[in-house]
Amino acid sequence: MAKFFLSRRWRLMKVVWVLFAVEFAFTIPALALFALAQPDNYRTRLWQDGYFNRFNSNPTARIYAMVNKTPYKTPLVWSQFTTDFNVVISVLSMFILIVKGVLFMMHVFWPVIGFLTHGLLVGLWAYSTFAQTHPDHSDPRYSKLSAPWYIVKSCNEAHSKSNIGYCKQAKASLGVTVIMLFLFSVNTLLALWSMVPSKTERHARHASLDSIDSQKGQMRFEPPPTTPKQRHWSARASEMNISGANNASKNEAGLGSPTSTIGGMKTPTTPRTMAFSRLSGGGSQDLPLRNQ
């Protein structure tokens, strides 16, 4: 019975290449958008703008907490960690995209590798989506929104008109993040499906295993000698084989064929048979003193 195995062939290769092209088309904008937000190009501005409209907490609350030595945790959506995390996963996605293209051309990017790689990226981009949409409920007075104000509100509602462009940039970053999450989810499902062998691959696997089993059944292996008597006869057999091989090589080198034909029957050719053959007339001219 055939053992379980994973297929190394991708299904729907045209779809795979289309997903590859779309991934490349969105990885570059993601890298550019998150790089522009680094280190704090507009995060604090949008935070402050939301406070002026009473959409979220006051960014200066962390300063008061530091002065008063009281514990304070920055909301995830406004933290430096989220900004750095988005930059890291965008760079990582670009690196994986390049390596994936090389492995595809070498025909070694198997579905199991794609499943593990894309599954990891799904988790990273899912957390990025979670961090960008995490609500700011640190101030109980302004905790009505279920997500940051620049997502659920129009950018035209910005308190400062100079922040409208930053609001649109933050919206675009979230949009690219969602698209990347969707692409890697589709890639993961496609890799999982491709890992399951098709009927043709299963039949080929069965035929290959049956051929190997039949070859193993035809091959007979004798166990090694264990007793002194068995080892003695094994050594004698080896010596006889070596002696026979040496005699055969000598015959091929100059003694002629190991057999000769006399009366239609094949007999071994030895010095004695050669002498009798000459006495019977086959080689009388070669005998010494024959003509004297």
Protein Blocks (a to p, Z undefined) as FASTA:
>chain_A
ZZddddfbdehkllmmmmmmmmmmmmmmmmmmmmmmpmblmlmmmmmmmmmnopaccfkl
mmmmmmnopacdddfklpmklmmmmmmmmmmmmmmmmmmmmmmmnopacfklmmmmmmmm
mmmmmmmmmmmmpccfkbmklmmbfbdfklmpcfklpfblklmmmmmmmmmmmmmmmmmm
mmmmmmmmmmmmmmpccfklmmmmmmmmmmmmmmmmmpccddddfbfklmmmmmmmmmmm
mmmmmmmmmmmmmnopfbdceehiacdddfklmmmmmmnopammmpghklZZ
